[in-house]
C-alpha cells in the first residue's frame, strides 16, 4: 500500500498495521501454537465436532465478536466489527480431521485412535484465530466487518455448502464482497512460502461406482456363464483411453479406479463385479461433460459382451477457481508482509479438491497454500498431506495468520480509497 502526502491518519494507521502484522504474528506464536496443539490432540471427523467447537469458542471469548454456532453442524461464525461502517469480507478455516492413524511422532499426537489432523486443519483453525487477534487489535483502522468462518466437514462432507445454506455470507448483515482461505502443505513448498494462481487452482472431484451384471457359473466353463470380471477389467483400461481421446490435453480429466471387487473363489464366476473411481476435472465445461461419457462407455462395453452395467455418478466438490484480481492482491500483501521471496506463482492447478470452491462460486476471492514442511526435511520428498507421517511446522502459523489478516485489511481499505483498485 503506497502512502503519500494525501494519506489520512486513519489510512496511515492501516498501512502501519499491515507492516507490523508479521512481527506481531510471530510474537503471538506461542499462544497460537498452543491452540494448534490442543486441537491436534482431539481430532474429530465430519460435521459434528463438539470438542473442536468448544476450543474455538474458548479461544474467541475475549475478542468482542458476534459469535453464533450452526444449526445442522458444529460450525462457528464470528463477526468482527470495525470502528467504522463498510463492506464485509470473509476468512475461512476448516476444522475436521481424517480417518488416519497418526505416525508423525509429534509430542502432541492424536489422542483419538484412528483419527488424525493429517491435512493440517488444526493449523487452519489456530491460524484463523490468530488472524482474528491481529484484526481485533486494529479494530479502529477497520471500516467494515470481517466474517470468521470456522467450518466442519471439509473432508467430503460439503461443510462449506452447508454453512452457505446457513447464511454465513450474510452474517455481518451486509453481503460478503470477498473471501480468503489458507491451506498448509506438509510438503511441495518451503516453510513459510505462499503460493497460488488465478483461475482454476484446484480440481473438481467426483466419484463413480459401476456394477457389471453378469451371470455366475463354474470357472472351467465360462462359455456357460457371463463373466463380469474381464468386462470390468476392460472398463478400467477403456476409461484411461477415453480421457486421452475425448478430452483436450490442456483441459485434462483424471480417472483413477481405486477399487475393484468381484467373486469369492478362484473357480467361481461371480454374478457381478464392482468398480469405484475418483474423477478429477479442471473446468466447469469438462466437469459437466464427464458423467454422460463415463456412463456411456461403461454401459456400452457391458452391452458389447451381452451384459448390463449400472453407473452411479456422484458429484463431489466443484472446481476451486480464484479471482485474478484477488490473487494479485494476495501476491502483493504476502510480499509486503513476509518479503519478496515469500510468494510463488503456482504454475499449474492442483488435482486435489476443496470445498472452499462453493464460497468462491458466490464471491470473488483467493485460496492460497502455505508451506509447512518442518526444518530438516526436504519439502520435495517429505510426507504429503493425508499421510499418517505428515508433519506441519508451527512456524507456518505466522505466515498463515498474518496473510489472512493482511488480506482482510487491504480489501476493506480498498473501499476507503487506500487499497488496490480493481
Secondary structure as GFF3:
##gff-version 3
##sequence-region A 1 422
A	DSSP	alpha_helix	9	27	.	.	.	ID=ss1
A	DSSP	alpha_helix	29	41	.	.	.	ID=ss2
A	DSSP	alpha_helix	50	60	.	.	.	ID=ss3
A	DSSP	beta_strand	66	69	.	.	.	ID=ss4
A	DSSP	beta_strand	76	81	.	.	.	ID=ss5
A	DSSP	beta_strand	84	94	.	.	.	ID=ss6
A	DSSP	alpha_helix	121	136	.	.	.	ID=ss7
A	DSSP	three_ten_helix	139	141	.	.	.	ID=ss8
A	DSSP	beta_strand	143	151	.	.	.	ID=ss9
A	DSSP	alpha_helix	159	165	.	.	.	ID=ss10
A	DSSP	three_ten_helix	168	170	.	.	.	ID=ss11
A	DSSP	beta_strand	176	185	.	.	.	ID=ss12
A	DSSP	beta_strand	194	196	.	.	.	ID=ss13
A	DSSP	beta_strand	199	202	.	.	.	ID=ss14
A	DSSP	beta_strand	204	213	.	.	.	ID=ss15
A	DSSP	beta_strand	217	218	.	.	.	ID=ss16
A	DSSP	three_ten_helix	222	224	.	.	.	ID=ss17
A	DSSP	alpha_helix	228	245	.	.	.	ID=ss18
A	DSSP	beta_strand	253	262	.	.	.	ID=ss19
A	DSSP	beta_strand	268	269	.	.	.	ID=ss20
A	DSSP	beta_strand	272	281	.	.	.	ID=ss21
A	DSSP	alpha_helix	284	304	.	.	.	ID=ss22
A	DSSP	beta_strand	308	317	.	.	.	ID=ss23
A	DSSP	beta_strand	320	322	.	.	.	ID=ss24
A	DSSP	alpha_helix	324	338	.	.	.	ID=ss25
A	DSSP	three_ten_helix	340	342	.	.	.	ID=ss26
A	DSSP	beta_strand	343	345	.	.	.	ID=ss27
A	DSSP	alpha_helix	357	362	.	.	.	ID=ss28
A	DSSP	beta_strand	365	371	.	.	.	ID=ss29
A	DSSP	alpha_helix	396	414	.	.	.	ID=ss30
###
